[in-house]
Amino acid sequence: MKRVVLKLSGESFHDKAVGEPFFAPSFKKAAEEIKRAKEVGVEMIIITGGGNIARGATLETVGMKRVEADQVGMLATIQNSLLLQSALESMDISTRVLSAVRVESVCEPFLRRRAIRHLEKGRVIICAGGTGNPFATTDSAAMLRALELDADALLFAKNGVEGVYSADPKYDKEAVLIKELTYREVIDRDLKFMDQAALLTGIESGNPIPIYVFESNKIGNLERVVKGENIGTVVKP
């Protein structure tokens, strides 16, 4: 792998026991894992979720209009991105946040050519603000950026699960880890590890890329994935 997109959920930055939406050790841990992977020689594009702060779909259930709720979620991803940037730069990793939602006083706008230029200069880029549009998840943003920036793979770091299972292992003791799938099998079997709209975007692009799903809590897993080790689940085009 030469260039990858890594999707980090907002919940990975949250500590339920402490009750803090921004848990500093979580940002440090994520930065350490990214540093290990980058040292292998891989260009890194990070997409952060915002679920530790706000989820558009959840806010809609308490009366907010979906457009405004999704906009709050987009802003949440910017906050996570800025904190992750700070954690990475504390480790001397040159990083840029590029946002699909324009907030020039705190980060750059996302422009494809600018993003590629940052990668060519050896920087990590963090793409914030989702797609910049309501009714779209950060999973869709991850797929979109992977396709736009010619990534070799899309990586999903999951909390507490090793990959894609036949059913939700939290509720089904008979659930088993599936080592290999295709895009179409994920859709046909209605497996819920990511937004299916993102998968459809990959299919419709005519040039879908492999997706790797792995456990984020195990130290060194990200490095192992970018080195090509067979861990977690691979979803092939």
VEXDO-34197 format. One record per atom (N, C-alpha, C, CB): residue in three letters; x, y, z. Coordinates in steps of 0.2 Angstrom, whole numbers, padded with zeros to 4 digits, always signed. Glycine has a CB too. Example, Ala and Ser with C-alpha at 12.3 -4.5 7.8 and 13.67 -1.06 7.14 Angstrom:
2
ala+0066-0028+0039ala+0062-0022+0039ala+0066-0016+0039ala+0057-0022+0045ser+0064-0011+0035ser+0068-0005+0036ser+0064+0000+0039ser+0070-0003+0029
This chain:
237
met+0004-0006+0000met+0000+0000+0000met+0004+0006+0000met-0005+0000+0006lys+0003+0011-0004lys+0007+0017-0005lys+0003+0023-0002lys+0008+0019-0012arg-0004+0023-0003arg-0008+0028+0000arg-0015+0025+0002arg-0010+0034-0006val-0017+0027+0009val-0023+0024+0011val-0027+0030+0015val-0021+0019+0017val-0033+0028+0015val-0038+0032+0019val-0040+0028+0025val-0044+0034+0015leu-0039+0031+0031leu-0041+0028+0037leu-0047+0031+0040leu-0035+0028+0042lys-0052+0028+0041lys-0058+0030+0045lys-0058+0029+0052lys-0065+0027+0041leu-0058+0034+0056leu-0058+0034+0063leu-0065+0036+0066leu-0053+0038+0067ser-0069+0032+0070ser-0075+0034+0072ser-0074+0039+0078ser-0079+0028+0075gly-0079+0044+0078gly-0079+0049+0084gly-0079+0045+0091gly-0084+0053+0083glu-0082+0040+0091glu-0082+0036+0098glu-0076+0034+0100glu-0087+0030+0097ser-0071+0033+0095ser-0064+0031+0097ser-0061+0036+0101ser-0060+0029+0091phe-0063+0042+0101phe-0060+0047+0105phe-0064+0049+0112phe-0060+0054+0101his-0069+0045+0113his-0073+0046+0119his-0071+0041+0124his-0081+0045+0117asp-0072+0043+0130asp-0071+0038+0136asp-0077+0038+0140asp-0065+0040+0141lys-0081+0032+0139lys-0088+0032+0143lys-0087+0031+0150lys-0091+0025+0140ala-0082+0028+0153ala-0081+0028+0160ala-0080+0034+0163ala-0075+0023+0161val-0076+0038+0160val-0074+0045+0162val-0080+0050+0161val-0067+0048+0159gly-0083+0049+0155gly-0089+0053+0153gly-0086+0059+0149gly-0092+0055+0159glu-0080+0059+0146glu-0078+0065+0142glu-0078+0063+0135glu-0070+0066+0144pro-0081+0068+0131pro-0082+0067+0124pro-0075+0067+0121pro-0086+0072+0121phe-0070+0072+0123phe-0064+0072+0121phe-0059+0069+0126phe-0062+0080+0119phe-0057+0063+0125phe-0052+0060+0130phe-0045+0060+0127phe-0055+0053+0131ala-0041+0065+0130ala-0034+0066+0128ala-0030+0060+0126ala-0031+0070+0132pro-0030+0055+0131pro-0026+0049+0129pro-0028+0045+0123pro-0027+0044+0135ser-0035+0046+0121ser-0037+0042+0115ser-0034+0046+0109ser-0045+0043+0115phe-0034+0052+0109phe-0031+0056+0103phe-0023+0054+0103phe-0032+0063+0104lys-0020+0054+0109lys-0013+0052+0109lys-0012+0045+0106lys-0010+0052+0116lys-0016+0040+0108lys-0016+0033+0106lys-0017+0033+0098lys-0021+0029+0109ala-0022+0036+0096ala-0023+0036+0088ala-0017+0039+0085ala-0029+0040+0087ala-0014+0044+0087ala-0008+0048+0084ala-0002+0043+0084ala-0006+0054+0088glu-0001+0039+0089glu+0004+0034+0090glu+0004+0029+0084glu+0005+0031+0097glu-0003+0027+0084glu-0004+0021+0079glu-0003+0024+0071glu-0011+0019+0079ile-0005+0030+0070ile-0004+0033+0064ile+0004+0034+0062ile-0008+0040+0063lys+0007+0036+0067lys+0014+0037+0067lys+0018+0031+0065lys+0017+0040+0073arg+0016+0025+0068arg+0019+0019+0066arg+0018+0017+0059arg+0016+0013+0071ala+0012+0018+0057ala+0010+0016+0050ala+0013+0021+0045ala+0002+0017+0049lys+0014+0027+0047lys+0017+0032+0042lys+0025+0030+0041lys+0016+0039+0044glu+0028+0028+0047glu+0035+0026+0046glu+0036+0020+0042glu+0037+0025+0053val+0031+0016+0040val+0032+0011+0035val+0033+0014+0028val+0026+0006+0035gly+0031+0020+0027gly+0031+0023+0021gly+0025+0025+0017gly+0036+0019+0016val+0019+0024+0021val+0013+0025+0018val+0010+0032+0019val+0008+0020+0021glu+0007+0035+0013glu+0004+0041+0014glu-0003+0040+0017glu+0003+0044+0007met-0004+0045+0022met-0010+0044+0026met-0015+0049+0026met-0008+0043+0034ile-0021+0047+0024ile-0027+0052+0024ile-0032+0050+0029ile-0030+0052+0017ile-0033+0054+0034ile-0038+0052+0040ile-0044+0055+0039ile-0034+0054+0046ile-0050+0051+0040ile-0057+0054+0041ile-0059+0053+0048ile-0061+0051+0035thr-0061+0058+0051thr-0064+0057+0058thr-0071+0058+0058thr-0061+0063+0063gly-0074+0054+0062gly-0081+0054+0063gly-0082+0060+0069gly-0085+0048+0066gly-0089+0061+0071gly-0090+0066+0076gly-0095+0063+0081gly-0093+0072+0073gly-0096+0056+0081gly-0101+0053+0086gly-0100+0054+0093gly-0101+0046+0084asn-0093+0056+0095asn-0092+0057+0102asn-0095+0064+0104asn-0085+0057+0104ile-0097+0068+0100ile-0100+0074+0101ile-0107+0075+0099ile-0096+0080+0098ala-0108+0073+0093ala-0115+0074+0090ala-0116+0069+0084ala-0117+0081+0088arg-0122+0066+0083arg-0124+0063+0077arg-0130+0066+0074arg-0125+0055+0079gly-0130+0067+0068gly-0135+0071+0065gly-0142+0067+0065gly-0134+0072+0058ala-0141+0060+0064ala-0147+0056+0064ala-0150+0056+0071ala-0146+0049+0062thr-0146+0056+0076thr-0149+0056+0083thr-0152+0062+0085thr-0143+0054+0088leu-0149+0068+0083leu-0152+0074+0085leu-0158+0075+0081leu-0147+0080+0082glu-0159+0072+0076glu-0166+0073+0072glu-0171+0070+0076glu-0165+0069+0065thr-0170+0065+0080thr-0175+0061+0084thr-0178+0066+0090thr-0172+0055+0087val-0174+0071+0092val-0176+0075+0097val-0179+0082+0094val-0171+0077+0102gly-0181+0082+0088gly-0184+0088+0085gly-0180+0092+0081gly-0187+0092+0090met-0173+0091+0080met-0170+0096+0076met-0171+0094+0068met-0162+0095+0077lys-0171+0099+0064lys-0171+0097+0057lys-0165+0093+0055lys-0173+0103+0053arg-0166+0089+0050arg-0160+0085+0048arg-0154+0089+0045arg-0162+0079+0043val-0156+0094+0041val-0150+0098+0039val-0146+0101+0044val-0153+0103+0034glu-0149+0104+0049glu-0146+0107+0054glu-0142+0102+0059glu-0150+0112+0059ala-0145+0097+0060ala-0142+0091+0064ala-0136+0089+0061ala-0147+0086+0065asp-0136+0088+0054asp-0130+0085+0051asp-0125+0091+0050asp-0132+0083+0043gln-0127+0097+0050gln-0122+0102+0050gln-0118+0102+0057gln-0125+0109+0049val-0122+0101+0063val-0119+0101+0069val-0114+0095+0069val-0124+0100+0075gly-0116+0089+0066gly-0111+0083+0066gly-0105+0085+0062gly-0115+0078+0062met-0105+0089+0056met-0100+0091+0052met-0095+0095+0057met-0102+0095+0046leu-0097+0099+0060leu-0093+0104+0065leu-0090+0099+0070leu-0097+0109+0068ala-0093+0094+0072ala-0090+0090+0077ala-0084+0086+0074ala-0095+0084+0080thr-0084+0084+0068thr-0078+0081+0065thr-0073+0086+0065thr-0080+0078+0058ile-0074+0092+0064ile-0068+0097+0063ile-0065+0098+0070ile-0071+0104+0061gln-0069+0098+0076gln-0066+0098+0082gln-0061+0092+0083gln-0071+0098+0088asn-0064+0086+0082asn-0060+0080+0082asn-0053+0080+0078asn-0064+0074+0081ser-0054+0083+0072ser-0048+0083+0067ser-0043+0088+0070ser-0051+0086+0061leu-0045+0094+0073leu-0040+0098+0075leu-0036+0095+0081leu-0044+0105+0077leu-0040+0092+0086leu-0037+0089+0091leu-0032+0083+0089leu-0042+0086+0096leu-0034+0079+0084leu-0029+0074+0082leu-0023+0077+0078leu-0033+0069+0077gln-0024+0083+0075gln-0019+0086+0072gln-0014+0088+0077gln-0021+0092+0068ser-0016+0091+0083ser-0012+0093+0088ser-0008+0087+0091ser-0016+0097+0093ala-0011+0082+0092ala-0008+0076+0095ala-0002+0073+0090ala-0013+0070+0096leu-0004+0073+0083leu+0001+0071+0078leu+0007+0076+0078leu-0002+0071+0072glu+0006+0082+0078glu+0011+0087+0078glu+0015+0087+0084glu+0008+0094+0077ser+0013+0085+0090ser+0017+0085+0096ser+0022+0079+0095ser+0012+0083+0102met+0021+0075+0090met+0025+0069+0089met+0029+0071+0083met+0021+0063+0088asp+0030+0077+0081asp+0034+0079+0075asp+0031+0076+0068asp+0041+0078+0076ile+0025+0075+0068ile+0022+0073+0061ile+0018+0079+0058ile+0017+0067+0063ser+0021+0081+0053ser+0018+0087+0049ser+0011+0085+0047ser+0022+0089+0043thr+0006+0089+0049thr-0001+0087+0048thr-0005+0093+0045thr-0004+0084+0054arg-0010+0092+0041arg-0015+0097+0039arg-0022+0095+0039arg-0013+0100+0032val-0026+0099+0042val-0033+0098+0042val-0036+0102+0036val-0037+0100+0049leu-0040+0098+0032leu-0043+0101+0026leu-0051+0099+0027leu-0041+0098+0019ser-0055+0105+0027ser-0062+0104+0029ser-0066+0105+0023ser-0064+0108+0034ala-0072+0101+0022ala-0077+0101+0017ala-0081+0107+0019ala-0081+0095+0016val-0081+0109+0025val-0085+0115+0027val-0080+0120+0029val-0089+0113+0034arg-0081+0126+0026arg-0076+0131+0026arg-0076+0135+0032arg-0078+0136+0020val-0070+0134+0036val-0069+0138+0042val-0062+0140+0042val-0071+0133+0049glu-0060+0145+0037glu-0053+0146+0036glu-0049+0149+0042glu-0053+0151+0030ser-0053+0151+0047ser-0049+0154+0052ser-0046+0148+0057ser-0053+0158+0057val-0048+0142+0055val-0045+0136+0059val-0042+0131+0055val-0050+0133+0064cys-0044+0130+0049cys-0041+0125+0044cys-0042+0127+0037cys-0044+0118+0046glu-0039+0123+0033glu-0039+0124+0026glu-0045+0121+0023glu-0033+0122+0022pro-0048+0124+0017pro-0053+0121+0014pro-0051+0115+0010pro-0057+0126+0009phe-0055+0110+0009phe-0053+0104+0005phe-0053+0105-0002phe-0058+0098+0007leu-0047+0105-0005leu-0046+0105-0012leu-0042+0099-0014leu-0043+0112-0014arg-0044+0096-0019arg-0041+0089-0021arg-0034+0090-0023arg-0044+0086-0027arg-0032+0095-0027arg-0025+0096-0029arg-0021+0098-0023arg-0024+0102-0034arg-0024+0102-0018arg-0020+0104-0012arg-0019+0098-0008arg-0024+0110-0008ala-0024+0094-0007ala-0023+0088-0003ala-0017+0084-0006ala-0029+0084-0003ile-0017+0083-0012ile-0012+0078-0015ile-0005+0081-0014ile-0013+0077-0023arg-0005+0088-0015arg+0002+0091-0014arg+0004+0090-0007arg+0001+0099-0015his+0000+0091-0002his+0002+0090+0005his+0005+0082+0006his-0004+0091+0010leu+0001+0078+0003leu+0003+0071+0003leu+0010+0070+0000leu-0002+0066+0000glu+0011+0073-0006glu+0018+0073-0009glu+0023+0076-0005glu+0017+0076-0016lys+0022+0080-0001lys+0027+0083+0004lys+0028+0079+0010lys+0025+0091+0006gly+0024+0074+0011gly+0025+0069+0016gly+0021+0071+0022gly+0032+0070+0019arg+0016+0075+0021arg+0012+0077+0027arg+0006+0072+0028arg+0009+0084+0026val+0003+0071+0034val-0003+0067+0035val-0008+0073+0034val-0003+0064+0042ile-0014+0071+0030ile-0019+0075+0030ile-0025+0072+0033ile-0021+0077+0022ile-0029+0077+0037ile-0035+0075+0040ile-0041+0078+0036ile-0035+0076+0048cys-0046+0074+0034cys-0051+0077+0030cys-0057+0078+0035cys-0053+0073+0024ala-0059+0084+0036ala-0065+0085+0041ala-0071+0088+0037ala-0062+0090+0046gly-0076+0088+0041gly-0082+0091+0038gly-0087+0086+0034gly-0081+0097+0034gly-0085+0080+0035gly-0089+0075+0031gly-0088+0076+0023gly-0096+0075+0033thr-0094+0076+0020thr-0094+0077+0013thr-0095+0085+0012thr-0099+0073+0009gly-0097+0088+0017gly-0099+0095+0017gly-0107+0096+0015gly-0095+0099+0011asn-0110+0090+0015asn-0117+0090+0013asn-0121+0086+0018asn-0118+0087+0006pro-0127+0088+0020pro-0132+0084+0024pro-0134+0078+0021pro-0138+0088+0026phe-0136+0073+0025phe-0139+0067+0022phe-0133+0062+0020phe-0144+0068+0017ala-0127+0064+0022ala-0122+0059+0020ala-0117+0058+0026ala-0117+0063+0014thr-0115+0052+0027thr-0111+0050+0033thr-0104+0051+0032thr-0113+0043+0035thr-0100+0050+0037thr-0093+0051+0037thr-0090+0044+0033thr-0089+0052+0043asp-0094+0039+0033asp-0092+0033+0029asp-0092+0035+0022asp-0097+0027+0031ser-0097+0038+0020ser-0097+0041+0013ser-0092+0046+0011ser-0104+0044+0011ala-0090+0050+0016ala-0084+0054+0015ala-0078+0051+0014ala-0084+0059+0021ala-0077+0045+0018ala-0071+0041+0018ala-0070+0038+0011ala-0071+0036+0023met-0076+0035+0008met-0076+0032+0002met-0074+0038-0004met-0082+0029+0000leu-0078+0043-0003leu-0077+0049-0008leu-0070+0051-0008leu-0081+0054-0006arg-0067+0052-0002arg-0060+0055-0002arg-0055+0049-0005arg-0058+0057+0005ala-0056+0043-0003ala-0052+0038-0006ala-0052+0037-0013ala-0054+0031-0003leu-0058+0038-0016leu-0058+0038-0024leu-0055+0045-0027leu-0066+0038-0026glu-0057+0050-0024glu-0054+0057-0026glu-0046+0057-0026glu-0057+0063-0022leu-0043+0054-0021leu-0036+0055-0020leu-0032+0049-0022leu-0035+0056-0012asp-0036+0044-0026asp-0032+0039-0028asp-0029+0034-0023asp-0027+0041-0033ala-0032+0033-0018ala-0030+0029-0012ala-0030+0021-0015ala-0034+0029-0006asp-0025+0018-0012asp-0025+0010-0013asp-0030+0006-0009asp-0018+0008-0012ala-0032+0009-0004ala-0036+0005+0001ala-0040+0010+0006ala-0032+0000+0005leu-0045+0008+0008leu-0049+0011+0013leu-0049+0007+0019leu-0057+0013+0011leu-0047+0010+0025leu-0046+0006+0031leu-0051+0008+0036leu-0039+0007+0034phe-0055+0004+0039phe-0060+0005+0045phe-0057+0002+0051phe-0067+0002+0043ala-0055+0007+0056ala-0053+0005+0063ala-0059+0004+0067ala-0048+0010+0065lys-0060-0002+0070lys-0066-0003+0074lys-0065-0004+0081lys-0070-0009+0071asn-0069-0002+0085asn-0068-0002+0093asn-0071-0009+0095asn-0071+0004+0096gly-0067-0013+0098gly-0070-0019+0101gly-0071-0025+0097gly-0076-0017+0105val-0071-0025+0090val-0072-0030+0086val-0066-0031+0081val-0079-0029+0082glu-0065-0037+0079glu-0059-0039+0075glu-0060-0038+0068glu-0057-0046+0076gly-0066-0037+0066gly-0068-0036+0058gly-0075-0036+0057gly-0064-0041+0054val-0077-0039+0052val-0084-0040+0050val-0087-0047+0052val-0085-0039+0042tyr-0092-0047+0056tyr-0095-0053+0058tyr-0102-0055+0055tyr-0096-0053+0066ser-0103-0061+0055ser-0110-0063+0052ser-0116-0060+0055ser-0110-0071+0053ala-0115-0058+0061ala-0120-0055+0065ala-0117-0050+0070ala-0126-0060+0068asp-0121-0046+0074asp-0118-0042+0079asp-0115-0046+0085asp-0123-0037+0081pro-0109-0047+0086pro-0106-0051+0091pro-0108-0049+0098pro-0099-0051+0091lys-0110-0043+0099lys-0113-0040+0106lys-0119-0044+0108lys-0114-0033+0105tyr-0123-0046+0103tyr-0130-0048+0104tyr-0131-0056+0102tyr-0135-0044+0101asp-0126-0058+0098asp-0127-0065+0095asp-0120-0069+0096asp-0128-0065+0087lys-0121-0073+0101lys-0115-0077+0103lys-0112-0082+0097lys-0116-0081+0109glu-0117-0083+0093glu-0115-0088+0087glu-0112-0084+0081glu-0121-0091+0084ala-0111-0077+0082ala-0108-0073+0077ala-0101-0075+0075ala-0108-0066+0078val-0099-0076+0069val-0092-0078+0068val-0089-0072+0063val-0092-0085+0064leu-0082-0072+0064leu-0078-0067+0060leu-0078-0069+0053leu-0071-0066+0063ile-0079-0065+0048ile-0079-0067+0041ile-0072-0063+0038ile-0085-0064+0037lys-0068-0068+0036lys-0061-0065+0034lys-0061-0061+0027lys-0056-0071+0033glu-0066-0063+0023glu-0066-0060+0016glu-0073-0060+0013glu-0061-0065+0011leu-0074-0054+0010leu-0081-0053+0007leu-0080-0049+0001leu-0085-0049+0012thr-0085-0048-0003thr-0085-0043-0008thr-0090-0038-0007thr-0087-0047-0015tyr-0090-0032-0010tyr-0095-0027-0009tyr-0102-0029-0010tyr-0093-0021-0015arg-0103-0033-0015arg-0110-0036-0016arg-0112-0040-0011arg-0110-0039-0023glu-0108-0044-0008glu-0110-0049-0002glu-0112-0045+0004glu-0104-0054-0001val-0108-0039+0005val-0110-0035+0011val-0117-0032+0010val-0105-0029+0012ile-0118-0030+0004ile-0125-0027+0003ile-0130-0032+0003ile-0125-0023-0004asp-0129-0038+0000asp-0134-0043+0000asp-0136-0046+0006asp-0132-0049-0005arg-0130-0047+0011arg-0131-0050+0017arg-0133-0044+0023arg-0125-0053+0019asp-0133-0038+0020asp-0135-0033+0025asp-0131-0032+0031asp-0143-0033+0027leu-0124-0033+0030leu-0120-0032+0035leu-0119-0025+0037leu-0113-0036+0034lys-0118-0023+0044lys-0119-0016+0046lys-0113-0013+0048lys-0124-0016+0051phe-0107-0015+0046phe-0101-0012+0048phe-0099-0005+0045phe-0095-0017+0046met-0103-0004+0040met-0102+0003+0037met-0108+0005+0033met-0096+0003+0032asp-0109+0011+0032asp-0115+0014+0028asp-0115+0011+0021asp-0115+0022+0028gln-0120+0008+0019gln-0121+0004+0012gln-0120+0010+0007gln-0127+0000+0012ala-0122+0016+0008ala-0122+0021+0003ala-0115+0022+0001ala-0125+0027+0005ala-0110+0021+0006ala-0103+0022+0004ala-0101+0016-0001ala-0099+0022+0010leu-0103+0010+0001leu-0101+0005-0004leu-0104+0006-0011leu-0104-0002-0001leu-0110+0008-0011leu-0113+0009-0018leu-0109+0015-0022leu-0121+0012-0017thr-0107+0020-0018thr-0103+0025-0021thr-0096+0022-0024thr-0100+0030-0016gly-0093+0017-0020gly-0088+0013-0023gly-0089+0009-0029gly-0085+0009-0018ile-0095+0006-0029ile-0097+0002-0035ile-0098+0006-0041ile-0103-0002-0033glu-0102+0012-0040glu-0104+0016-0045glu-0098+0020-0048glu-0109+0021-0043ser-0093+0021-0044ser-0087+0024-0047ser-0084+0020-0053ser-0082+0025-0041gly-0085+0014-0053gly-0082+0010-0058gly-0075+0008-0057gly-0082+0014-0065asn-0072+0010-0051asn-0065+0008-0049asn-0065+0007-0041asn-0060+0014-0051pro-0069+0003-0039pro-0069+0002-0031pro-0063-0001-0029pro-0075-0003-0029ile-0061+0001-0023ile-0055-0001-0020ile-0056-0006-0014ile-0051+0005-0017pro-0051-0010-0012pro-0052-0014-0006pro-0053-0011+0000pro-0046-0019-0006ile-0057-0014+0005ile-0058-0011+0011ile-0056-0016+0017ile-0066-0009+0012tyr-0052-0013+0021tyr-0049-0017+0027tyr-0053-0015+0033tyr-0042-0017+0027val-0055-0020+0037val-0059-0019+0043val-0055-0022+0049val-0066-0021+0043phe-0053-0019+0054phe-0049-0022+0059phe-0050-0018+0066phe-0041-0021+0057glu-0048-0022+0071glu-0048-0020+0078glu-0043-0014+0079glu-0047-0026+0083ser-0046-0008+0082ser-0042-0002+0083ser-0039-0002+0090ser-0046+0004+0082asn-0041-0006+0094asn-0038-0006+0101asn-0032-0010+0102asn-0043-0008+0106lys-0030-0014+0097lys-0024-0018+0098lys-0018-0014+0095lys-0025-0025+0095ile-0013-0013+0099ile-0007-0009+0097ile-0004-0012+0091ile-0003-0007+0103gly-0002-0008+0086gly+0001-0011+0081gly-0003-0013+0075gly+0006-0016+0083asn-0010-0014+0076asn-0014-0017+0071asn-0014-0013+0064asn-0021-0017+0073leu-0014-0006+0065leu-0014-0002+0059leu-0008-0003+0055leu-0015+0006+0061glu-0002-0003+0058glu+0004-0005+0055glu+0004-0011+0051glu+0010-0004+0060arg+0001-0016+0055arg+0001-0023+0052arg-0003-0023+0046arg-0002-0028+0057val-0009-0019+0046val-0013-0019+0040val-0010-0016+0034val-0020-0015+0041val-0006-0010+0035val-0003-0007+0029val+0003-0011+0027val-0001+0000+0031lys+0006-0015+0031lys+0011-0020+0029lys+0008-0026+0025lys+0015-0022+0035gly+0002-0026+0025gly-0001-0032+0021gly-0003-0038+0025gly+0003-0034+0015glu-0002-0038+0031glu-0004-0044+0035glu-0011-0045+0035glu-0002-0043+0043asn-0013-0052+0035asn-0020-0054+0035asn-0023-0054+0042asn-0020-0061+0032ile-0026-0048+0044ile-0029-0048+0050ile-0036-0045+0048ile-0025-0044+0055gly-0041-0046+0053gly-0048-0043+0052gly-0051-0046+0046gly-0047-0036+0051thr-0054-0041+0042thr-0058-0043+0036thr-0056-0039+0030thr-0066-0042+0038val-0056-0042+0024val-0055-0038+0018val-0061-0038+0014val-0048-0040+0014val-0063-0033+0012val-0069-0032+0007val-0067-0031+0000val-0075-0027+0010lys-0067-0035-0004lys-0064-0034-0011lys-0070-0032-0016lys-0061-0041-0014pro-0068-0028-0021pro-0072-0025-0026pro-0076-0031-0029pro-0069-0021-0031
